[in-house]
Amino acid sequence: QVQLVESGGGLVQPGGSLRISCVASGTIFSIVPMGWYRQAPGKQRDLVASITSGGITNYADSVKGRFTISRGDTRNTVHLQMNSLKPEDTAVYYCYVQGFPWGQGTQVTVSS
């Protein structure tokens, strides 16, 4: 069964940091594009960060300099390091792995 499982979300104060991770079950035979999206209540799902099969990263303007996407030690893992978090970063974060359906997401709440 192929699926994505996100983890690491939680409640953090403004200015804090959080690292979320995603593991894709099943076998991935090659390095595929991966990314992170987020969706706040009442809003559309937007791309936050992505990494190509060649390792090129791309970030939404709102998170540049604060978030870092990286692959794990295995082909089926991707992380998002989030620093200097702001209340407007509050959302459900979903990882994207080419060829996989969306997972359940992980809630990130930035609040004092």
C-alpha positions as CSV (number, residue, x, y, z in Angstrom):
1,Q,0.0,0.0,0.0
2,V,1.5,3.3,-1.1
3,Q,1.0,6.2,1.2
4,L,2.6,9.3,2.7
5,V,2.8,9.7,6.4
6,E,3.7,13.2,7.8
7,S,4.9,13.8,11.3
8,G,6.5,16.3,13.6
9,G,3.8,19.0,13.7
10,G,2.7,20.7,16.9
11,L,2.3,23.9,18.8
12,V,5.2,26.3,18.8
13,Q,5.6,29.9,19.9
14,P,6.3,32.7,17.4
15,G,10.0,32.7,16.6
16,G,10.4,29.1,17.4
17,S,11.5,26.2,15.2
18,L,9.9,22.9,14.1
19,R,11.0,20.1,11.9
20,I,8.4,18.0,10.1
21,S,9.1,14.8,8.2
22,C,7.4,12.6,5.6
23,V,7.9,9.0,4.9
24,A,6.6,7.4,1.7
25,S,5.8,3.8,2.1
26,G,6.5,1.4,-0.7
27,T,9.5,1.2,-2.9
28,I,10.8,4.2,-4.8
29,F,13.2,3.1,-7.5
30,S,14.6,6.5,-8.4
31,I,15.0,9.9,-6.9
32,V,11.7,11.7,-7.5
33,P,10.6,15.3,-7.0
34,M,9.3,16.0,-3.5
35,G,7.8,19.0,-1.8
36,W,5.7,20.5,1.0
37,Y,2.4,22.2,0.7
38,R,0.3,23.8,3.4
39,Q,-3.4,24.7,3.8
40,A,-4.8,27.1,6.3
41,P,-8.5,27.0,7.2
42,G,-10.6,28.5,4.4
43,K,-7.7,28.8,2.0
44,Q,-6.3,26.8,-0.9
45,R,-3.4,24.4,-0.6
46,D,-0.2,26.3,-1.6
47,L,3.3,25.1,-2.3
48,V,5.8,25.9,0.4
49,A,9.0,24.2,-0.8
50,S,10.1,21.7,-3.3
51,I,13.2,19.7,-4.3
52,T,13.8,18.3,-7.8
53,S,15.3,14.9,-8.6
54,G,18.5,16.8,-9.1
55,G,18.4,18.5,-5.7
56,I,17.4,22.0,-6.8
57,T,15.2,23.6,-4.2
58,N,12.5,26.2,-4.5
59,Y,10.6,28.1,-1.9
60,A,7.6,30.3,-1.6
61,D,8.6,33.9,-1.0
62,S,6.9,33.9,2.4
63,V,9.2,31.3,3.7
64,K,12.5,32.0,2.0
65,G,15.4,32.2,4.4
66,R,13.3,30.6,7.2
67,F,12.5,27.1,5.8
68,T,14.7,24.4,4.5
69,I,13.7,21.3,2.6
70,S,15.9,18.3,2.5
71,R,15.8,14.7,1.6
72,G,16.5,12.0,4.2
73,D,19.1,9.3,4.1
74,T,16.7,7.1,2.1
75,R,14.9,8.0,-1.1
76,N,11.5,7.9,0.5
77,T,12.0,10.6,3.2
78,V,11.7,14.3,3.0
79,H,12.0,16.9,5.8
80,L,11.1,20.5,6.3
81,Q,13.1,22.5,8.8
82,M,11.1,25.6,9.8
83,N,12.8,28.4,11.7
84,S,11.6,31.8,12.9
85,L,8.0,30.6,12.7
86,K,5.2,33.2,12.5
87,P,1.5,32.9,13.3
88,E,0.7,33.1,9.6
89,D,2.6,29.8,9.1
90,T,-0.2,28.0,11.0
91,A,-1.6,25.4,8.7
92,V,-1.9,21.7,7.9
93,Y,1.3,20.7,6.1
94,Y,1.2,18.0,3.4
95,C,4.2,16.5,1.7
96,Y,4.2,15.7,-2.0
97,V,6.0,12.8,-3.5
98,Q,5.7,12.2,-7.2
99,G,3.5,9.2,-7.8
100,F,1.9,9.1,-4.3
101,P,-1.5,10.2,-3.2
102,W,-1.8,12.9,-0.6
103,G,-1.3,11.9,3.1
104,Q,-3.2,13.1,6.1
105,G,-0.9,16.1,6.7
106,T,0.5,17.3,10.0
107,Q,-0.9,20.3,11.9
108,V,1.5,23.2,12.7
109,T,0.2,25.9,15.0
110,V,2.3,29.0,15.8
111,S,0.8,30.8,18.7
112,S,1.8,32.3,22.0
